[in-house]
Amino acid sequence: MALKSFDEAEPTLQQEWETGKTESDLRWERARHASRDAWDRIERRENR
């Protein structure tokens, strides 16, 4: 089971995305959807 929900972790994920990306033009608003999808898939696996 995940320690935090995506909503709880999102501020940290966003900050790390914005400070860690190099030459990517992909803004968090677009990357967020893929991040949420990956988070949800991991959560579903853990809850099996």
Protein Blocks (a to p, Z undefined) as FASTA:
>chain_A
ZZbdfklmmmmmmmmmmmmpckbcbdfklmmmmmmmmmmmmmmmmmZZ
